[in-house]
């Protein structure tokens, strides 16, 4: 968006600098998961369907961005979209990201991914 308005110039993307970096995730409390497992599953099914729609209809999907994000259409049409998947991130990407977090001091030690990631609520 800054580049579109002439305020800056993109030299490299974050994904080019750190390929496969996971930018976001979804978190639910154990209490919520136990009380609402079908709501969580339904939400995740819808999210995965939205990812598939974006992949198959990128231009049409971008047209919704101004309405829901407030960005101008010219920005929406140029903005980078991440690669969407079935919601599962490759384990090696998560461990690589964890190593970065340890190096900069956000984590003290390596944590087994299976202790912090649960894909059981995602559709098969």
N, C-alpha and C positions, 0 to 999 in steps of 0.2 A: 504494500500500500504506500509506503514511503517513497519507493522508487516511482510509482505511478504519478505521484505529486511532485516529483523532482527534488525531494528532500534528501535522498540518499541513492546509492547505487549498490546493487547486490554483487558482491565479489564471489561468494560461494554460499551454497545452501547448508543448513545445519546437517542435513542428511548426507551431503557430499563430504562434510568434515568428519562426521561420525556415522557411517552407514549403519542402518538397522537400529538406530537409537529409538527406543520406545518413548513416545512423547506423552502418552496418557494411558489411563486405565480406569476400570470401574471398581468400586469398593462397596461392599455391603457388610453390615455388622452380622455377627453370628446370630444375634437375636432376630434381625430382620429376615435372614435367610431361612431360619427355622419356622418363622411365622408365615412367610410369604413365598415359599419356593416356586409356586406356579406363576406368580406375578413376575418374579425374577426371570424365570424361563421365557415367559411371554415377551418381556422387555428385550431380552437378548435375541430371541428369534426375530423380532422387529428390527433390531439394530443390524443384524446380519443381512436381513432382506434389504435394508437401506444401503448397506455397503455394496451388495450385488447390483442394486439399481444404479448407484453412482458409477460403478465400473462399466456398466453396460450403456449408460446414458449420461456421460460426463457433462456435456454441454447443457442438457436440460436440468441436471442437478445443480449446476452452477447458477442457473437463473433463479433458484430459490434463495441463494445466499444473501442478496440485498434485503429481502423481506425479514429474514431471521437473524441477520448479523448486523445490519445497518451499513454494510460496505457498499460502495458504488458498484454498479454493474461492470464498469471497465476493470475494476480491481477484482471482482468476483471471477471474471473470465481469465485473469492472468494468475491468480493466486495458486500456489502449489497445493496439490491435494496429495495426501499420503497414499501409500499403497494400502488398500483395504483387503482384509482377509476374512477368515471365518472366526476371528477373535482370538486365535491362538498364536502366540509369538514363539518363534524358534528359541529353544532353550539356550543355544549358544549366544544368541543376541542378548538374552536376559543376563546371562553370566558375564558377558563382555561389559554390559552396562553396569552391573554390580561392581566389577573391577574398577571402572571409572569412579564410581561413588566411593569406593574404598580409598582410591588414590587421592581424592580431594578431601577426604575426611568425613564424608556423610555417613559412612558405615565403618564400623571398627573391624568386622570380620565377615567372611563369606557365609551366606545363609543358603541352605539348600532350597532351590526354587520351589520344590514341591511343598515346602512349609508355608510359602507365601502366595502361591498361585493355585487356584482351583478352577479347572475347566469343566467340572461336573455339571454346571448349570447351562452350558452352551449346547445348542442343538448338535446332534450327531452329524 
